[in-house]
Amino acid sequence: MANLASTLWNQGRWDDAEKLEVQVMETRKMKLGPDHPDTLTSMANLASMLWNQGRWDDAEKLFVQVMETRKMKLGPDHPDTLTSMANLASTLWNQGRWDDAEKLFVQVMEMSK
């Protein structure tokens, strides 16, 4: 289903893709749990879809959830956590929250060393 959502997105069928990605995310939450890596990937995918539509506030909420859960489960310097932090920083940047974005980007750089 996640692959189909991606295909729909690539075809420009954004509403259909989003609906399917929400369904994938909710199913994974129910079957695997809210902090399972596959669930978090679905949440990040949905956040990216929202981000690409310029729906920064909605994307931010999901990116924060993914980042916080990955920090807790994987640790603050895990590559997946750092990717989540960078995604959130990009979202903050697009919202015009440059100071917050810069702080987060700097953290990502420092933790990546």
C-alpha angles and dihedrals in degrees: 000000000000090000090051090051089053091049092050089050091051089051090055093251092132099161092051091045092050093049091051093046090052088051091050091048094048092046092050091048090053098042102032103022133253095277099045113122092239091051090050090049089053090050091050091048091052091047089052091051090052091045091053089053091053092249091139099165094052091044091049093055092054095042090052091051092049093046095048093047093048091048089053097043103032104022132253096278100046112122092239090052091049091050089052091050091050091049090052091047090053090051092051089049091053089050090057092250092132099160092053091045092050093051091052094045089051090051090051091050094047094047092047093062 
